[in-house]
Amino acid sequence: MTESKKPLKKPRGRARLIDGRCIACGARCESSCPVNAIEMTASGEPVVLTDKCIGCVKCVKVCPAQAIEMFLSPDEQKILNELMAQGAPAVEEVDEDAAILAKKLSAYCGVWVFVEQTEGEVAKVSWELMGKGRELADTLGVNLSAIVVGEHVEALCYEAFSYGADQAYLIDAPVFRHYRTDAYLKAVCQLIDAHKPEIVLMGATGLGRDLAGAVATVVGTGLTADCTGLGIDDKRNLMQTRPAFGGNIMATIMCDKFRPQMATVRPHVMPASERMENRPGTIIPVSCQVREEDILTKVLEIISDRKNDHVDVAGAEFIISGGRGMMGKENFALLQELADELGGVVGASRSAVDAGWMPQERQVGQTGKTVRPKIYIACGISGAIQHLVGMQDSDLIIAINRDKDAPIFEVAHYGIVGDLFQVVPAITSRLKSLKRLSPSPGQMCINA
Ligand SMILES: Cc1cc2nc3c(=O)[nH]c(=O)nc-3n(C[C@H](O)[C@H](O)[C@H](O)COP(=O)(O)OP(=O)(O)OC[C@H]3O[C@@H](n4cnc5c(N)ncnc54)[C@H](O)[C@@H]3O)c2cc1C
């Protein structure tokens, strides 16, 4: 019986600079290196960090002065000699590009959630992301970190722990009191550069969209905006699902060659994690040198867009929405009456908004708000995909439509085929009479 001998692998060697040859051409070798194994001196000459070099030969190929060569250690030279003596073909290591990529990606670890705050008040979407972030971190077997930037915001780190974070990077200084792109961009990029997370999540709010785009551009990675689903594939890549082509398909997007993988998620798309008081966590204070005089913008005053009559459709627990079937602006009074009985708000489809029957801030759907109420009642709404993506995660959906084949019935838990002008007033009047009998809403029950 012959014993099979493990074939020798051809050594790759390491790069090194040949003395006196470098012409300081402008750091082409540095930018060609996939593993950052080349650093430049003040005089523009490269220094090869041999312990980091993976022998990919890219720097050797780009050097216009042939100033970089490959060399073998004595042990590697011995292996090469043996291979040559055997006359056997050297066995290459795995696919060179794949090995380089794998090494590059493996330097990144951990899931991060950016905690968005305005004057110390956290945007709820951050806690929704913390819930999803916890799930992703557990799947990957890594830490979940919160990024907290602002002034006097240490308390938010403890909040982040209670929503699932293991640790929080805290950048706390007067210059970060108000959100300004250049200051926050520098802070987040500095953190990414130093700690290399594999996933960074932000809310798809005005602030989050602005910051995420800028960060992804500076760190040179991809960003998937407005995701509705996030998961992990068998190669540890983040699967980022979002509507595409006008909402007609759901596309799953991967960023498998760059890190970190960045995604924004709209408010109310994901459930917030359960709050656990006094959950432990570690605060990692980080100082970030940003000078006020280097920032191009100043915040003079914050004016809330929440007028007295502002209706928060996205945060409502009961929503009664009307579509083109409402036939006119004045008929929305029927829905308002029902909403008043339920303690809810009136929403609308885009057709109703485009017709001028309801303001844009009430629009539900892909180009409107994403909602997740306890009860969503769709009145005279057909159920186009662009509407469904904004409300299909509601706890209970009731649809009223006179067309029994309307697509809205496919997502509805209860469907009423009939004329809304008869059905809606009937429900309202039934609620009123039930309330008279039993004033406590907790004791009410409607018999079908
Ligand atoms: C890029 C893009 C983005 C979009 N974004 C959004 C978005 O964010 N939100 C959104 O809603 N749409 C959006 N749309 C538009 C969407 O495609 C539909 O056109 C829209 O949702 C239809 O609105 P609707 O259901 O009110 O009207 P219709 O589709 O006209 O439906 C009206 C329904 O009312 C029923 N009806 C009529 N009379 C009665 C009655 N008396 N009683 C009971 N039922 C009655 C009818 O049977 C019908 O089903 C978008 C489209 C595009 C291309």
PDBQT file of the ligand as one rigid body, heavy atoms in Angstrom, charges set to zero:
ROOT
HETATM    1  C1  LIG A 501     -43.636  54.734  -8.940  1.00  0.00    +0.000 C 
HETATM    2  C2  LIG A 501     -45.021  54.663  -8.378  1.00  0.00    +0.000 A 
HETATM    3  C3  LIG A 501     -45.210  54.913  -7.044  1.00  0.00    +0.000 A 
HETATM    4  C4  LIG A 501     -46.491  54.840  -6.481  1.00  0.00    +0.000 A 
HETATM    5  N1  LIG A 501     -46.657  55.063  -5.155  1.00  0.00    +0.000 NA
HETATM    6  C5  LIG A 501     -47.876  54.900  -4.610  1.00  0.00    +0.000 A 
HETATM    7  C6  LIG A 501     -48.080  55.056  -3.208  1.00  0.00    +0.000 A 
HETATM    8  O1  LIG A 501     -47.166  55.398  -2.467  1.00  0.00    +0.000 OA
HETATM    9  N2  LIG A 501     -49.307  54.846  -2.724  1.00  0.00    +0.000 N 
HETATM   10  C7  LIG A 501     -50.378  54.477  -3.499  1.00  0.00    +0.000 A 
HETATM   11  O2  LIG A 501     -51.485  54.297  -2.975  1.00  0.00    +0.000 OA
HETATM   12  N3  LIG A 501     -50.212  54.344  -4.837  1.00  0.00    +0.000 NA
HETATM   13  C8  LIG A 501     -49.008  54.565  -5.406  1.00  0.00    +0.000 A 
HETATM   14  N4  LIG A 501     -48.873  54.463  -6.746  1.00  0.00    +0.000 N 
HETATM   15  C9  LIG A 501     -50.109  54.357  -7.574  1.00  0.00    +0.000 C 
HETATM   16  C10 LIG A 501     -50.654  52.952  -7.653  1.00  0.00    +0.000 C 
HETATM   17  O3  LIG A 501     -50.032  52.277  -8.716  1.00  0.00    +0.000 OA
HETATM   18  C11 LIG A 501     -52.177  52.978  -7.909  1.00  0.00    +0.000 C 
HETATM   19  O4  LIG A 501     -52.412  53.721  -9.084  1.00  0.00    +0.000 OA
HETATM   20  C12 LIG A 501     -52.979  53.588  -6.776  1.00  0.00    +0.000 C 
HETATM   21  O5  LIG A 501     -52.625  53.003  -5.556  1.00  0.00    +0.000 OA
HETATM   22  C13 LIG A 501     -54.460  53.330  -7.030  1.00  0.00    +0.000 C 
HETATM   23  O6  LIG A 501     -55.205  54.006  -6.062  1.00  0.00    +0.000 OA
HETATM   24  P1  LIG A 501     -56.659  53.506  -5.687  1.00  0.00    +0.000 P 
HETATM   25  O7  LIG A 501     -56.602  52.104  -5.236  1.00  0.00    +0.000 OA
HETATM   26  O8  LIG A 501     -57.221  54.514  -4.755  1.00  0.00    +0.000 OA
HETATM   27  O9  LIG A 501     -57.451  53.689  -7.057  1.00  0.00    +0.000 OA
HETATM   28  P2  LIG A 501     -58.023  52.557  -8.079  1.00  0.00    +0.000 P 
HETATM   29  O10 LIG A 501     -56.939  51.648  -8.431  1.00  0.00    +0.000 OA
HETATM   30  O11 LIG A 501     -58.688  53.337  -9.118  1.00  0.00    +0.000 OA
HETATM   31  O12 LIG A 501     -59.054  51.772  -7.193  1.00  0.00    +0.000 OA
HETATM   32  C14 LIG A 501     -60.260  52.290  -6.758  1.00  0.00    +0.000 C 
HETATM   33  C15 LIG A 501     -61.024  51.138  -6.102  1.00  0.00    +0.000 C 
HETATM   34  O13 LIG A 501     -62.194  51.618  -5.507  1.00  0.00    +0.000 OA
HETATM   35  C16 LIG A 501     -63.214  50.642  -5.676  1.00  0.00    +0.000 C 
HETATM   36  N5  LIG A 501     -64.490  51.349  -5.531  1.00  0.00    +0.000 N 
HETATM   37  C17 LIG A 501     -64.991  52.321  -6.335  1.00  0.00    +0.000 A 
HETATM   38  N6  LIG A 501     -66.174  52.762  -5.850  1.00  0.00    +0.000 NA
HETATM   39  C18 LIG A 501     -66.423  52.038  -4.714  1.00  0.00    +0.000 A 
HETATM   40  C19 LIG A 501     -67.488  52.031  -3.769  1.00  0.00    +0.000 A 
HETATM   41  N7  LIG A 501     -68.536  52.879  -3.873  1.00  0.00    +0.000 N 
HETATM   42  N8  LIG A 501     -67.424  51.163  -2.752  1.00  0.00    +0.000 NA
HETATM   43  C20 LIG A 501     -66.390  50.283  -2.618  1.00  0.00    +0.000 A 
HETATM   44  N9  LIG A 501     -65.344  50.269  -3.493  1.00  0.00    +0.000 NA
HETATM   45  C21 LIG A 501     -65.384  51.134  -4.527  1.00  0.00    +0.000 A 
HETATM   46  C22 LIG A 501     -62.955  50.065  -7.019  1.00  0.00    +0.000 C 
HETATM   47  O14 LIG A 501     -63.529  48.781  -7.145  1.00  0.00    +0.000 OA
HETATM   48  C23 LIG A 501     -61.434  50.044  -7.080  1.00  0.00    +0.000 C 
HETATM   49  O15 LIG A 501     -60.951  48.803  -6.639  1.00  0.00    +0.000 OA
HETATM   50  C24 LIG A 501     -47.619  54.544  -7.312  1.00  0.00    +0.000 A 
HETATM   51  C25 LIG A 501     -47.405  54.287  -8.659  1.00  0.00    +0.000 A 
HETATM   52  C26 LIG A 501     -46.136  54.352  -9.190  1.00  0.00    +0.000 A 
HETATM   53  C27 LIG A 501     -45.940  54.076 -10.661  1.00  0.00    +0.000 C 
ENDROOT
TORSDOF 0
